[in-house]
Amino acid sequence: MPTTLFFVLLTLTEPLKFGTNVSLTTPDNAVNQVQCILHNMNMPFELKSLSWLRARREVKLDRLDGYFTTHLTYEMSQHGKLSSPIYLENWYWFTHPNSINVDPKKLRYGVVRGSYQANWFKTQNITSLVEVNSLEEIVNVLHHHRVDKVLLDLDDFNNTADNLGIDASPYQRSFYRYVPLGVFAANKLINSHPSFLDKFDETIPQCAPAPFYLSQGEQVQILDKLLTPLEGLISQPIITDTVTQSNHIQLSKKELKLADELWVKEVKAHQHGLAKKMLLIDASLYLKQWQTQFNGIVTETILIDKQGKNAAISKITSDYWQGDESKFSLVYKQSIAHRFSSVEYDASTHHFQVHLSLPIKDPQGEHIGVITLGVDVEKALHSFNNIVLN
């Protein structure tokens, strides 16, 4: 989604002025999130069209107070700060079916002028470009084979192709990366309104879009890689015996609450007394060793008993009781064979993760617990597509 947004603060009574090169009538896009955030902040605003390149230039000239972008470039870091992510794009390479076997050095790339993808192409020194002015044009030039390859948000490509009456299925698609979008606030705005960015970030959760889930194809790719090893793991006696032993230790609601509160308190204080003790049990050491075969694709493995308590962990978890979380509650004693959570963005590591959960059953088929994997989505999909992550 080649979105660009800027704003000017004229006086305390005049509206913020925003610009975007995405249709203002498009549903469920980043512009909708910004509109919601500013509305909840009781800040009047106006929207108009403006390219990303022009917005950046206007900021440098001290005529604008910011723009909407995917990342904070080194060039712009001296001119302001970026908000927390407000929207998530899913970038894929789309290749014309007649260009799949073309020498990569001879590929003709297409891009929407002034888009984030156009800026990224420059950072990668990709120069064989055909530049157009809109999503409709870029999908059309790919369809008519005037270019071999384009980089677009998955939903943008599918929706635009559908609107144009183009069958999207023949185009080879390959995951590139998830791209979190935020609002860049220029020094001019921050200096005149120091609390703007903090208040903006605080309001983001009120306007969060619907959870972002993996596509069916992405789920299949991850399951093809992880499901068989995971089923083998939960059949190991060290796993079933550990969860069975944990099930024999039943805690009252009060005891469970106190244990969870102590765990959370220690983790926040970086003491990790209870967590470190659990990390040293045989099953936890086994989980830690097991996940090393995936070279960072599996980020954590949690064995959960029927009460929702941690029974074994490969790394320290933020809490002890998982019983109120969907990775447990929507899997334990449910008829499903497995479940993927929504995609979560970890601001501290700048990684995107999903949880893959499976029920654990005894030989009679009775549910005795749940096992959950944390999966680094980008590493997983890049590994399966044999793409190097820049």
N, C-alpha and C positions, 0 to 999 in steps of 0.2 A: 504494500500500500504506500505509494509515494506521497506521503503527507508532509506539508510544510506549514508551520504556524508561527506568527509573530504577534507581538502586542505592543501598543504604545499607551503609556499612561500620561494623559494631558494634564488633568487636574483631579482633585478628589471627587469632583462631581461628574466629570466626563467619562464615558465608557472606555473600557479596554478595547483595543482594536486588534482583531486577529485576522490572519490570512492563511489560506490553505489551498493546495492544488488537488485536493480530493473533493468530489461532489458533496455539496452541503446537504444533499438529500439522501446520501447513502446511509442505510441503517447500520447500527452496531459497528461503528468505526471509532478511531481515536478522537475525532472531532467531537463526537457525542460525549465522550468522557470528559473532555475539557469543558464543554458547555455545562455539564452537570456539576463539575467541581466549582466552577466560578459562580454558578447559580446558587449553590449551597453556601458559598462564601459571601453571598449578597453583593457580588461585584458585577455591575452592568458591563456588557461587552457587545461588540459588533464583529461580523465576519466578512472577509472579502478575499478574493483570489490573489495569491502571491507565490512565486517559486521559492524553493529552499535557497537557491544561490543568491537571489536578490535579498531575501530576509537576512541572510548572514552578512551580506555587504552593508545593508542598512544598519545593522547592529554595530558594525565596525565604524560606521560614520556617526555613531551616537544619535541616530535618528529613530531607532526602534529599541524596545526594551527586551526583546527576546524572540525565540522561534521554537518550533516543535521539531524534535530531532531524535534519531536513534541512539546517538552516542556523542560524547563530548570529545571533540578532536583536540589535539595538542594546540593547533592553531587558534582555536576559540577558547581554550581554557583560561587565558588571561583576560577574557572579556566577560566572564560570568560563570554561573554554576547550573548544573542540570538537576532537575527534580528526580524524585523516585519514579520508577516505571509506572505508567498509567495504562499501557496497552501492550499486547504481545502480538508480533507478527511472525509468520511461519514462512521463511524464505526457501524456495525450491528453484532448482534449475529446470527449465523446460526446453527440451531439444526436439526439433522437427524430426519426424520419423525417417526422412531421407538423409539426415545429417548425423545419424548415430555413429557411423563408422568413419566420419571425416577426421582427418588429422587435426588434433586440437589446435595446432599452430595456424591452421587455415580457417578456423571457425569464424563466422561473422556474428558478432554479438549485437543485440538490440537493447535499447534502454529508453526509459521515459526521461526526457530532458529535465534536469533540475531535481530528480528524485534521489532518494538515499542510495539506491542501487547505482545511479550514475556517479555519485561521489565515491562509492566503494570501488567501482571500476577504476577510477583514477588512482586510488591507493594501491591497486594491484597492477597498474601499468597496462591495463587492457585498453587498446586503442582502436581495434577494428570494430567501431561502433556505428550503428545506424540509430540516430536520435530522433524521437518523435515527441509529440506533445501530450499524449494521453494514454491511459491503459487500453482503450479501445483500439488505438492505432498500433500499439506494440503487439497486441494479440493478433491483429489483422496481418501485420507484416510477417509475423512468424507463420501464420496460417498460409500465406501466399509464398512462403519460403524465400522471402527477401532477406531474412536473417536465419541463422542456424540455431541460435540459443538465446534465451532470455532468463533473467533472474527476477522472480516476482513472488509476492505473498501468495500462498496456496489458495486462499479464499478469493483473492482478487482475480487470479487467473481463471478459476472455475466459474465464478460469477460473471466475469466479463465475457468469457467464451459462451456461456449459456445465453447471455443477453444478445450476443451476436449470432446465435444459431450455429455455433461451431462445436463440433464433437471434440471434447477435450481428451478423450481416451487414447488416441494414437500418439500423443506427445509424450516422449519419455520424460519422467520426472525423477529428480534426485534431490534428497534433502540437503540443504546447505547449513542453515542455522536458524535458531529463534532469535528474534531481534526485539528487545524491550524498548518502547518509545517513552520519551519524557519531554517535559517542557524546559527549555533553556531560558534561564532568567539572566539578563545582562546586568553588569555592574551598575548601570544607570538605575535600573529598577530596584535592585537590592539596596543600593545606597539611599534611595528616597523612601523605600518601604522595606526595612530590614526584616520584617516578620513575614513578608509575602510568601517566600518559598517554604518556610516551616508550616504556615497555615495551609498552603496548597497541598503539601505532603500529608498533613493530618487529615485532609478532606478526601484524599484519594479513595480510602476504603468505602466511603459512603457511595461512591460512584463506580465501584469495581464492576467490570463486565461479567457476564456469566462465565463460570469456570471453563478453562481451555483444556480440551481433551485431545488425546492422540487420535488421529484418523484410524479407521479400521485397518488400512494397509500398514501403518506404522506399528500398530499393536501386533499384527501378524509377524512383522519383521523381528520384533523383540521377543515374541513367544517362540519363534523358530530357533532363536539363539539360546534362550534361557529356560524354557519350560521343561525340557527333558532333564537337564542337570538339576533343576529345582525339585522335580519329582523324585529324582534319585536321592537328593539330600534329605527330604522329609521321610524317606523310607529307612534311613540309617538308625540303628538302635540308639546311638548316642543322642539323637534328636528326639525320638519318640519317648525314650526313657526319661530325658530331662523334662519334657513337658508334662509327662505323667507324674513325676515326682513333684513338680511345681503345683499340679492340680491337687495333690494331697495336702498342700498348705493353704487352707482356706482362711481368708481374712474377712473380718466383719467390715461393713461399710466404713465405720469409723477408723479401723486399723488401716484399711486401704487408702483412705483419704490422708491420714497422717504420714504413711509411708511415701505416698506420691508427693506430698508437700515437702517432706524432708529431702527427697531426691531432687526435686526442682530447685529448692533452696541451695543445696550443695552445688548443683551444676551452675547456677547463676553466680555463685561465689567462687567458682573454679576450684572447689574442694573435691568433689566427685567421690566421696567416701563410699557410698552404696554402689555407685556405678562402677568404680574401679574394682570393687570386690567381685561384682558380677562378671567383669571382663576377664577375670583370672580363672573362672571355672572352666572345666574341660570343654563343655559344649560351646562356650563363647570363643575359646581358642580355636576350636574346630571350625566355627562359622567364619572367623577371621581368615583362617588359612584357605578355606573353600572358596571365598570370593576373590582371592588373588588371581585365580585363573582367568578372570575377565578383564584384567588390565585397566581397572578404574571404571569400567562400565557399571558394575555393581558397587555402590557407594556404602551401603550398610545392609546388614541382615539382622532381623529381629525375630526371635522366637517368642510367641505370646501364648500364655495358657488360657484356659477356658474362662477365667475371671478377668481377662484382659491385662494381667500382670506380665511384665518382662520375665521370661524364663532364661533367656540367654541373648547376648548382644555381641555384635562384631565391633561396635564402636559405641561411645557414650551417646545415649538418647536424651532428648530434652526433658522427658518425663518418664515415670515408672509405669503408670497405668495407661494403657491404650484402649481401655474398654469403651470410652466415649468417642473414639475416633473411627471414621468410616473404614479405614483399612482393616479394622477388627470387626466392628458392628455390622458391616454389610457383607461380611464373609463368613463369620462363625455361625454355624447351624443354618446357613443359607444353601440353596440348591446349586449355586453357581460353582464352576470349577476353578475360576480365578477372577480377579478384578483388578483393573487399573484405576488409580486415582487420577484426578485432574493434574495438569502440569503445574508445578510450583516453581517460582523463581526465588533463588537464594541470593539476596542482595550482598551478603558477605563474601560469597565465592563467585558470584556472577554466573552460576550454573543453573540449568533447568533440570528438575527431577520429577519422576513419577514413582509411586509405590505400586509394586505388583504383589498382590497377596493371594495366597492359596490356603484352603483349609487343611488341617492335619487331622487324619482319622486313625482310629485304632483298627486292628485286624477285623473287627466286626462291622466296620464302616461307621462307627459313631464318632462324632466330632470331639476332638480333645484339645484343639488349639488352632492357631493361625501362624503362618510364617509370612513375613513381609520383606521384600527386597526394595531398597532404594536404588533407582536406575537413573544414571546420568543420561538423559535423552539424547543430547547432542552427540556425546561419545558413542552411544549405541548406534544411532542412525548413520553416523559417519563411518563407523566400523563396518556396518553392513553394506554401505554404498561404496566403500573403498575410496573415500574422499578425505583429503588432508584438511583439517581444520586450521584456518589461519588465526 
